[in-house]
Amino acid sequence: MSQTTVESLEAFMQELLARPTTASAGNDHIPAHLQLFVQQAGGVLEKVRRLTDAGALSAAQAVEFRRLLVDVGTRILFHPAIAGNNYLQRFALGVTESQARHECQQFSVFALQFDVAQAKLVANAPTEEAYRERLHVLLNEKGIPYQSGFEGELTRRWSPQTVHFTWMLNMARGLGLEFEDVGKIWLAQPGTRAFVDATFENYASIEPNVSAGASFAIENWAANALWNPWIDAMEKLNARREERVDLGYLKYHAIEEQHHSQATLDELLDNVTEPWFDAEQFLDAAEQMLSDGVEAYYVSQLDSLPEKDDTWPKTACDTLQIDPNLPIPTTPADRP
């Protein structure tokens, strides 16, 4: 990595960490919910340098993209559903059988309905390339593995054992749930239903800025906030059980989502040069997906949680005070 890129990444990090104004955010370290994002942003900034050196991206476009990454960090990664998720932080400390069952059941509704939203994206793909990419995601979810890793070409081999819902059902059955107890929309608590509705409205939108913003929000929430607390809680529960609950669904997606969050950054770099791209609409859609969908889900989960004692927080998510309008300094580091 070149010295110029290092300076650019440092400037990006300094500004990103300077914008939060709460003591909990801090300016002298990278919070846990930002560590993956900062690492992956460094990779995409290196890609920006190469494109700029090759003349495929102007210096002005490179600077604007870095500024957009800061806006993404402060408006999306510092959203309460990601940065201040009290529910998940408490969940990670340990849960009862009924609390684990409650989370598994409600999340299964979102997970299965998410496939419907993905099918809408496939049907409304604006290009053949987008159609194939979206179809690959859906087919993988439904049981066709990738040839290597978590993206690219598919094996063309289907098995019920590689359907993601099969893994979810394995976990659910370990918690005493059966097929009729998971995935159905009529099982949804109000916040779960709001999450599904927000996914249909935003993630499956035919407006590309809205769909891209919602996708960025969902993938980065999952990669930076969701899976590890859930796994931690379930590992603690398994340690108390004679028969372990199968955590394959959780552990697979914890790894997969890190690839997805990197893909959202790469796609954002591709999108910013498109004539249809509107940064404000992208950011607004991402915030709406997180507020109307993800945060609403956790508010509902906390409100309906069984066996809730006084160790659980009073609010599901805390808002970190962010000033998105701080001036951006123009320095040599602004020239990737």
VENWOQUI-V880710 format. One record per run of one state. SS is the DSSP state (H for helix, E for strand, C for the rest). FROM is the first residue (numbers start at 1). LEN is the number of residues. Records with the same first field share a line. If there is no record, write none. Layout:
BEGIN
SS->FROM-LEN ; FROM-LEN
END
This chain:
BEGIN
C->1-2 ; 21-11 ; 54-5 ; 78-2 ; 84-1 ; 92-5 ; 124-4 ; 142-2 ; 147-7 ; 159-1 ; 163-1 ; 175-4 ; 182-3 ; 188-2 ; 204-4 ; 240-8 ; 272-7 ; 305-12 ; 318-4 ; 323-9 ; 335-2
H->3-17 ; 32-22 ; 59-19 ; 80-4 ; 86-6 ; 97-27 ; 128-14 ; 160-3 ; 164-11 ; 179-3 ; 185-3 ; 190-14 ; 208-32 ; 248-24 ; 279-26 ; 332-3
E->20-1 ; 85-1 ; 144-3 ; 154-5 ; 317-1 ; 322-1
END
